[in-house]
Amino acid sequence: MISLIVCRAFQGIGASGLYSLTQIGLVEIGPTDRRSLMGALVGVTLAIAFVLGPIIGGVISELSDWRWLFNMNVPCGLVTILVITSFWPQERVADLLSWSAFRSIDFLGSAMLISSSGFLVFAMQQAGSQVLAWNSPGIIVSFIVSILSWLTFILWEIHLARKRHRHIEPIFPIHLMGKRVYAAGLLVTLFTGFPYICFSIILPERFQMVNSQSPLMAGVRILPLLVACACGSFLGAALSSKRNNTSYTLVGASCLQLLGVGLMTTVSGDSERAIAQYGFQAIFGLGVGLSFSAATIMTNVMATEPNERAPAQGAVAQARVLGGCVGLSLCTILFNLHATQNLSGHLTDAELGMIHRSPLLGLQLPTKLRELVRTVYIDAFGLEIKVIAIACAIMVVISLFTLEKQPPSIELLTAPLKDESSSYRRGSDSGTEINDIAPQQQHTG
């Protein structure tokens, strides 16, 4: 188990980099006249990854050993490395590995961002799973460290924005938060991650707990969410292909998510036979897809400076995952509180602790207890959906702040950046362009 935890930590370090860098890379290296398409591809990639994961996990856990969940990454990683080294435009490696580039890294900002998010999620998950009590020293210290890290991060980025350390490239240009549209779009992304990642986890879990589906079939039953999300991503890009309609798209996307979640509150315990619930998934997924692509395009429009686009997109990626982590933690807290209130007199402490760690472990209990856990889970699921609906309602309100009378032209995405010196061909005849990354710009400055 210790080896598993350690290796998962290393895997998380690599995965977090890939998660944000691929989104940034698609936008940066893609053709400048197809930025809307790049936004759609980002949305489709996220939709497939988040929803296809439970399906693949279900197949592997049902047909093989859990170790293949990790082993499968080896051939996939090797193929990816081969493709990147063969086709990725050649970078100026000497500049990237120079001392000047190293000094430009915002180490303090990066550390504070990791600390603030990590300790927050850790405290909520550990206390929510009742591994530690809410008033335990570990949880209290984690919350305090998270708050102090957030404050330090904000103050440090403000300090860098005043050009006090010109050689350091801020991990997040804090002045972007002064742009109402970008700040609202970032918050919409945060609240989009909340319901989407929650649904990607609790819906397959519900099909297993309530409807006695196998892990594979539970994953298959959320395919409407995946398909609708992918379609929404391309639709969102199409809506802004000629004119900047990203604000209207975000408002519509938020309303669709609220509608889908609101309809999901009507799903009862025995509604496995109700086809309508798959339509509810599709409505919600369409809104998520529209939001994914519109947020990506909006970020590129608002980040007008070439050295802003990468950190601006990275912040959007971070917000999406952070929203999902907080959402999952809240769902865990709700279920465990409800389970403790209704199962304490029926289960032993060991059995209750098992349920707190994972509701699916309740399937291992005797028949009578299993039915009791099932009933409690149905009630808790209803509470979780209501909380998700509240988050979506807040998202709708925030999305209204992205509206502008005269939004920036979508042509800003295709116009050459004023200091873009990277429109050269790098080992390819495709004519693809890539913006200089921040360390290179500092080096040449």
C-alpha positions, 0 to 999 in steps of 0.5 A: 500500500505504501508503494502504491501511495508513493507511486501514485504521488509521482504519477500525479506530478506528471499527470498534473503537468500533462493536464495543463500543458496539453491544453496550453500546447494545443492553443499555442502550437495550433494554427493561429487562424483555427484557435476556435477549433483548438478550443473545441479540441480541448473540450472534447479531450476533457470530455472523453478523459473524464467520462471514459475513465470510469468506463475503462476502469470498469472494464479493467476491474471486471476483466483483469487486475487493478494493476493494469490501471497503471500498467496500461500507461506504459505503452501509451506513454511510450507511444506518446513520447515517440510521437512528440519527439518525432513531430513536435516543432523543434524548440530552442533548447539552449534558451530553455535550459539556460540559467536565465530561463531557470531564474525566471521560474516563479518558484514561490508562486508555484509552491504556494499554489500547490500548498493552498490547493493541496492542503485544502483538498486534503483537509476536506477529504480526510475530515469528510471521510472521517479519517480524522475529526474536523477538530483534530490538529491535523485538519485545523493546521491544514486549513490554516496552512491553506489560507496562509498559502492563498494569501501569500500567493496573492500578495506575491503575485501582486508584488511581481506585478509591480515589477519588483523582480523583473527576472521572474515570470509570474505563474499567474498574471494577477492583473488578469483578475482585474478584467471582469470578463476573465475573472467571471469566466475563471469562476464559471470554470471553477463551478463547471468542474464542481458538477461535472467531475462529481457526476463523473464519479457519483453517477457510475457509483449510483448505478452500482449501488442502487441498480446493481450494475457492474462497473462496466455497465455503470460506466456505459450508462453515462455515455450520454454525458460523454457524447453530449459534452463532445458535441457541445465542445464543437458547437461552442467553437462553431458559435464563436468561429466568426464572431465573439459569442463566448459570453452568451455561450457561457451563459447558455451553457450554465443554464443548460447545466442548471436545467440538467441537474435540476431535472436530475433531482427528479431521479428516484431510487427505482428510476433505472428504467426511466429513459428520461434520466439519460436525456437529463445527462445529455442536457447537462453534458451539452452545457459542460461541453459548451462551457469547456470550449467557450472558456478556452476561447474567451481566455485566449481573447482576454489574454492579449499579451503573448506571455499571458496566454499560457498562465491564463490557460493554466489557471483555467485548467487549475480552476476546473480540477480544483472545483471538481475536488472541492465538489467531490469532497462536499459530496463525500461529507454529505454522504458520510454525515447522512450515513452516520445519522442513519446507520450508526445503530445498525452497523458496527464501527468497522462496517461504518468506517468501511462505508465512509471510505467508499459507499461501494464497499456496502455491497459486500455486506449481508443482504439486509444491511445492504438494502439498508445502505442502499436506502440511505445512499438513495437519500444521500444522492438526492442531497448531493444533487441538490447541493450540485444544483445550488452550485450551478445556480451560482454559476449562472449568476456569475456567468452574467458578469461575462456579458459585454456590450461590445466584446473584443473581436474574435480576430484577436485570436488570428492577429499576430501578437506584437512581440511574437517572434516565433512565427518560424518553421521549426523542423516542419513544413506544416507552417504551424506557429508557436508563441515564445514561452515566457522564459524565452521572452524574459531571456530576450528582454 
